[in-house]
Amino acid sequence: MSDLPEQIGELWQRRGELSPADTDARRIVVEVVDLLDRGEARVAETAATGEVVVHEWLKEAILLLFTLSEMRTTELGPFEYVDKIPLKTGYERAGVRVVPGASARWGSFLDRGVILMPSYVNIGARVGASTMVDTWATVGSCAQIGERVHLSGGVGIGGVLEPPNAAPVIVEDDALVGSRCMVTQGARVGAGAVLGEGTILNPAIPVVDAETGEELSRGVVPPWCVAVSAARRRELPGGEFYLPCVLVLKRLNEGERHDKAKLNDVLRTHGVSA
């Protein structure tokens, strides 16, 4: 793998000249996407400093794959697909449970113990061990989902493929993302956090401490807390408006597992649910 970043970089510089007829270029790109598919490489990771490190050359390889691939028809029983990227395979060997109606693209990685209810995982995404992707949830391109995470029904994890240096969505270990949440544009959910259902989180959404009113961040929910959708009153030239925010209601002890009964009590106190 030592020279693959340089080879991808060279291909990226002349990407406008490439086509599916360039078999040598496609061979290099396929080798790289195979690394992603097997979990031997990942598009992004969180450094010890807390900063997100993006491996741009891997995103460039994914983008090059679209240039170097032709549309193909795939027939699976009564279903027909027409796409440039094949579906992922080898679930039983990988120890992954896939319920009918679920699909993942080749180039995504699903670690052992992952459960896919009828859902979708896009190329470049990584889903950690023992995580559940629940019914009609989607994991967008290059999103990084940790271990023991629950993405509840209808959750939308946005994809971030272009530009190559853009950080993808990251949901860290042990998080619970409530039904119909939308986490997009490189937003982050910290380890062990609970995101109440229907919450929208992106880098433009302020995350506010309910106890102090302090704005903690934008688009980043801290680890080990319970956070829900809320709104703040703002006076603007056109009148009074309520703008969305995410409210941190409660801090959890680090490593504290989510007791559903206690969690429901916390949320009911504030008139919300997860």
Beta strands, then each sheet from edge to edge (+ up, - down):
strand 1: 44-46
strand 2: 52-54
strand 3: 72-76
strand 4: 79-83
strand 5: 97-98
strand 6: 103-104
strand 7: 109-110
strand 8: 115-116
strand 9: 120-121
strand 10: 126-127
strand 11: 132-133
strand 12: 138-139
strand 13: 144-145
strand 14: 150-151
strand 15: 156-157
strand 16: 170-171
strand 17: 176-177
strand 18: 182-183
strand 19: 188-189
strand 20: 194-195
strand 21: 200-201
strand 22: 206-209
strand 23: 215-218
strand 24: 220-221
strand 25: 225-236
strand 26: 239-251
sheet 1: 1+ 2-
sheet 2: 3+ 4-
sheet 3: 5+ 8+ 11+ 14+ 17+ 20+ 25+ 26- 22- 23+
sheet 4: 6+ 9+ 12+ 15+ 18+ 21+
sheet 5: 7+ 10+ 13+ 16+ 19+ 24+
end
